[in-house]
Amino acid sequence: MNMQQSQLTVSNAMPTHQGRLINTNYGLINRSRMNNNDSMIDQKRRAILGGTAAAIAGLTIAPGVFLTETAHAKPVDEAISSKTRWGILIDTNNCNDCNDCVTACEEENGWGSGSEDEQNSRPDQKAQWIRTVKVTDKKTGYAKTLPMMCQHCEHPPCVDVCPTGASFKREDGIVLVDKHICIGCRYCMMACPYKARSFIHETLTDQRSYAPRGKGTVESCTMCVHRVDNGENPACVDACSSSMTFGDLNDPDSDISKELERHGGTQIRADLRLNPGVRYQGLNF
């Protein structure tokens, strides 16, 4: 099976001016300079907000969880650099349906089994930051199970379609949602070819301070940005180190780069030319 073609069916996938700091729920980020075209787009997106940003500043999306609350792992005056591009390599040869990566993400980020919320939602409505899917060679019937999450694309379609700039990509390649300005339009969910995003239908109260969530907003895998900024691996990688490798795709001396050089890797839906930061091994069938 040629994984670059649509053989895989995935079932049940701000900007600001240079020097200006923005609050993203996951830390303050010093963004790089925008070109003139991006600046014009940003101004149009902000017009949608109707000048309400100041009123939002002190709001909470759950008791004790403030929209202005930030992660403190990285100094606020330290810029995120495009010299680094974080990525995850998943060896499906070692995946054995254990679901450890999913459970670790739930417990770390406070969704699914890691939360008492979403009790009134149907299973297909509840959040799924990461899930296991099965891919099958239609000619032979040979199948493999793999984890599917936000692929943290270099050219993320979710960012392209977001009317407010809530969906954005950090300079180091991590794709996030800014809950300050997400209006719940769900355009990003429709644009994502991996079905990796979820919409929250219920009021939430049981959540982590470093991973704030809220009714009426969209969410997805953050690559555990609060851990990454603190020099740690994402929770799923620590839970399944035999199958998952995390590191800097731009660093030829990193473990992930060396492994890709030795054995290669597959991009899911490479035909879309999104250049995802999540790569897979063992899918060359």
TITOR-70613 format. One record per residue (C-alpha): chain; residue number from 0; z, y, x; residue in one letter. Coordinates in steps of 0.1 Angstrom, whole numbers. Layout:
// residues N
REC   unit   pos      zz      yy      xx   code
REC      A   NUM       Z       Y       X      A
...
END
This chain:
// residues 285
REC   unit   pos      zz      yy      xx   code
REC      A     0       0       0       0      M
REC      A     1      -9      34      13      N
REC      A     2      22      55       8      M
REC      A     3       2      87      12      Q
REC      A     4     -14      80     -22      Q
REC      A     5       3      81     -56      S
REC      A     6      15      45     -55      Q
REC      A     7      51      54     -56      L
REC      A     8      65      60     -91      T
REC      A     9      99      77     -89      V
REC      A    10     119      67    -119      S
REC      A    11     151      72    -137      N
REC      A    12     126     131     -80      A
REC      A    13     167     352     -13      M
REC      A    14     150     362       7      P
REC      A    15     164     395      17      T
REC      A    16     156     420      44      H
REC      A    17     165     415      80      Q
REC      A    18     201     419      89      G
REC      A    19     213     417      53      R
REC      A    20     239     391      43      L
REC      A    21     236     372      10      I
REC      A    22     261     349      -7      N
REC      A    23     245     316     -16      T
REC      A    24     276     295     -28      N
REC      A    25     272     276       5      Y
REC      A    26     279     304      30      G
REC      A    27     267     338      40      L
REC      A    28     232     337      56      I
REC      A    29     215     363      78      N
REC      A    30     179     359      67      R
REC      A    31     149     366      89      S
REC      A    32     125     394      84      R
REC      A    33     102     391      54      M
REC      A    34      66     401      55      N
REC      A    35      54     429      31      N
REC      A    36      40     404       6      N
REC      A    37      73     385       3      D
REC      A    38      91     418      -1      S
REC      A    39      70     427     -31      M
REC      A    40      75     393     -46      I
REC      A    41     112     396     -41      D
REC      A    42     114     430     -58      Q
REC      A    43      96     416     -88      K
REC      A    44     119     386     -90      R
REC      A    45     150     408     -88      R
REC      A    46     136     430    -117      A
REC      A    47     141     400    -139      I
REC      A    48     179     402    -134      L
REC      A    49     180     436    -151      G
REC      A    50     204     450    -126      G
REC      A    51     232     426    -135      T
REC      A    52     240     415    -100      A
REC      A    53     270     438     -97      A
REC      A    54     285     425    -129      A
REC      A    55     283     389    -117      I
REC      A    56     302     395     -85      A
REC      A    57     336     385     -99      G
REC      A    58     326     358    -124      L
REC      A    59     338     322    -122      T
REC      A    60     318     292    -133      I
REC      A    61     349     270    -136      A
REC      A    62     386     277    -134      P
REC      A    63     395     284     -98      G
REC      A    64     358     283     -86      V
REC      A    65     344     317     -79      F
REC      A    66     307     325     -76      L
REC      A    67     316     346     -46      T
REC      A    68     335     318     -29      E
REC      A    69     318     307       3      T
REC      A    70     320     280      30      A
REC      A    71     338     291      61      H
REC      A    72     324     266      86      A
REC      A    73     300     291     103      K
REC      A    74     308     327     112      P
REC      A    75     293     350      86      V
REC      A    76     276     371     113      D
REC      A    77     259     341     129      E
REC      A    78     223     338     118      A
REC      A    79     207     305     107      I
REC      A    80     179     298     131      S
REC      A    81     144     284     125      S
REC      A    82     147     268     159      K
REC      A    83     165     240     141      T
REC      A    84     151     219     113      R
REC      A    85     175     194      99      W
REC      A    86     162     161      86      G
REC      A    87     172     126      76      I
REC      A    88     155      93      86      L
REC      A    89     160      64      63      I
REC      A    90     153      28      75      D
REC      A    91     146       9      43      T
REC      A    92     146     -24      62      N
REC      A    93     184     -21      62      N
REC      A    94     188     -10      26      C
REC      A    95     204     -38       6      N
REC      A    96     212     -22     -28      D
REC      A    97     248     -14     -18      C
REC      A    98     246      21     -33      N
REC      A    99     271      34      -7      D
REC      A   100     251      65       0      C
REC      A   101     252      75     -37      V
REC      A   102     289      69     -40      T
REC      A   103     296      89      -9      A
REC      A   104     276     119     -22      C
REC      A   105     293     117     -56      E
REC      A   106     328     117     -40      E
REC      A   107     319     144     -15      E
REC      A   108     302     169     -39      N
REC      A   109     320     162     -71      G
REC      A   110     294     147     -95      W
REC      A   111     290     113    -111      G
REC      A   112     319      91    -103      S
REC      A   113     334     119     -82      G
REC      A   114     340     140    -113      S
REC      A   115     356     138    -148      E
REC      A   116     329     161    -162      D
REC      A   117     297     154    -181      E
REC      A   118     314     130    -205      Q
REC      A   119     293     141    -234      N
REC      A   120     259     138    -217      S
REC      A   121     236     108    -219      R
REC      A   122     231      89    -187      P
REC      A   123     196     104    -183      D
REC      A   124     211     139    -187      Q
REC      A   125     238     136    -161      K
REC      A   126     234     150    -126      A
REC      A   127     219     129     -99      Q
REC      A   128     219     144     -65      W
REC      A   129     208     111     -49      I
REC      A   130     198      79     -66      R
REC      A   131     183      45     -56      T
REC      A   132     147      37     -67      V
REC      A   133     125       7     -62      K
REC      A   134      90       9     -48      V
REC      A   135      65     -19     -54      T
REC      A   136      32     -29     -38      D
REC      A   137      12     -34     -70      K
REC      A   138     -12     -58     -53      K
REC      A   139      15     -83     -40      T
REC      A   140      46     -75     -60      G
REC      A   141      66     -69     -28      Y
REC      A   142      93     -44     -35      A
REC      A   143     119     -24     -16      K
REC      A   144     148      -2     -26      T
REC      A   145     154      32     -11      L
REC      A   146     175      63     -17      P
REC      A   147     158      93     -32      M
REC      A   148     171     128     -31      M
REC      A   149     158     164     -25      C
REC      A   150     133     160       3      Q
REC      A   151     140     194      18      H
REC      A   152     103     202      21      C
REC      A   153      89     227      46      E
REC      A   154      67     240      17      H
REC      A   155      90     234     -13      P
REC      A   156      72     238     -47      P
REC      A   157     106     245     -63      C
REC      A   158     108     277     -43      V
REC      A   159      73     287     -52      D
REC      A   160      78     285     -90      V
REC      A   161     113     300     -92      C
REC      A   162     111     333    -110      P
REC      A   163     144     348     -96      T
REC      A   164     145     335     -61      G
REC      A   165     175     312     -69      A
REC      A   166     156     283     -53      S
REC      A   167     152     291     -16      F
REC      A   168     149     274      18      K
REC      A   169     172     283      47      R
REC      A   170     157     290      81      E
REC      A   171     169     256      92      D
REC      A   172     150     238      65      G
REC      A   173     177     231      40      I
REC      A   174     166     238       4      V
REC      A   175     193     252     -19      L
REC      A   176     199     268     -53      V
REC      A   177     218     301     -55      D
REC      A   178     239     297     -86      K
REC      A   179     243     335     -88      H
REC      A   180     208     340    -101      I
REC      A   181     197     307    -115      C
REC      A   182     187     313    -151      I
REC      A   183     182     276    -160      G
REC      A   184     145     279    -167      C
REC      A   185     140     245    -151      R
REC      A   186     106     254    -136      Y
REC      A   187     118     239    -103      C
REC      A   188     126     206    -120      M
REC      A   189      90     204    -133      M
REC      A   190      75     214    -100      A
REC      A   191      95     188     -79      C
REC      A   192      73     157     -74      P
REC      A   193     105     137     -64      Y
REC      A   194     124     143     -97      K
REC      A   195     153     154     -74      A
REC      A   196     169     181     -95      R
REC      A   197     193     181    -125      S
REC      A   198     202     205    -152      F
REC      A   199     238     209    -162      I
REC      A   200     243     208    -200      H
REC      A   201     281     209    -202      E
REC      A   202     309     232    -191      T
REC      A   203     323     218    -159      L
REC      A   204     359     221    -147      T
REC      A   205     363     193    -121      D
REC      A   206     344     203     -90      Q
REC      A   207     347     211     -53      R
REC      A   208     352     247     -41      S
REC      A   209     325     242     -15      Y
REC      A   210     300     228     -40      A
REC      A   211     303     250     -71      P
REC      A   212     284     239    -102      R
REC      A   213     279     255    -136      G
REC      A   214     266     249    -171      K
REC      A   215     231     262    -175      G
REC      A   216     221     259    -139      T
REC      A   217     200     235    -118      V
REC      A   218     214     215     -89      E
REC      A   219     203     190     -63      S
REC      A   220     212     175     -29      C
REC      A   221     223     202      -5      T
REC      A   222     222     179      26      M
REC      A   223     259     185      26      C
REC      A   224     253     220      40      V
REC      A   225     291     227      42      H
REC      A   226     294     197      65      R
REC      A   227     263     204      85      V
REC      A   228     274     240      92      D
REC      A   229     306     225     105      N
REC      A   230     288     202     129      G
REC      A   231     292     171     108      E
REC      A   232     267     146      92      N
REC      A   233     259     146      55      P
REC      A   234     283     123      36      A
REC      A   235     255      98      28      C
REC      A   236     246      94      65      V
REC      A   237     282      87      75      D
REC      A   238     285      62      47      A
REC      A   239     254      43      57      C
REC      A   240     249      49      94      S
REC      A   241     230      16      98      S
REC      A   242     202      29      76      S
REC      A   243     203      67      79      M
REC      A   244     200      90     108      T
REC      A   245     206     128     107      F
REC      A   246     195     153     132      G
REC      A   247     172     181     144      D
REC      A   248     136     173     139      L
REC      A   249     127     202     162      N
REC      A   250     147     187     191      D
REC      A   251     128     160     210      P
REC      A   252     160     148     225      D
REC      A   253     178     142     191      S
REC      A   254     183     107     179      D
REC      A   255     161     113     148      I
REC      A   256     132     126     169      S
REC      A   257     135      97     194      K
REC      A   258     135      71     166      E
REC      A   259     105      87     149      L
REC      A   260      87      87     183      E
REC      A   261      94      50     188      R
REC      A   262      88      36     154      H
REC      A   263      72      64     133      G
REC      A   264      81      74      98      G
REC      A   265      66      78      63      T
REC      A   266      66     109      42      Q
REC      A   267      68     102       4      I
REC      A   268      37     118     -12      R
REC      A   269      24     130      22      A
REC      A   270      -9     139       3      D
REC      A   271       9     169     -12      L
REC      A   272      13     184      23      R
REC      A   273      49     195      16      L
REC      A   274      61     182      50      N
REC      A   275      95     169      37      P
REC      A   276     125     168      60      G
REC      A   277     134     133      48      V
REC      A   278     114     105      63      R
REC      A   279     114      67      57      Y
REC      A   280     107      36      78      Q
REC      A   281      97       2      65      G
REC      A   282      74      14      38      L
REC      A   283      41       4      55      N
REC      A   284      31     -23      31      F
END
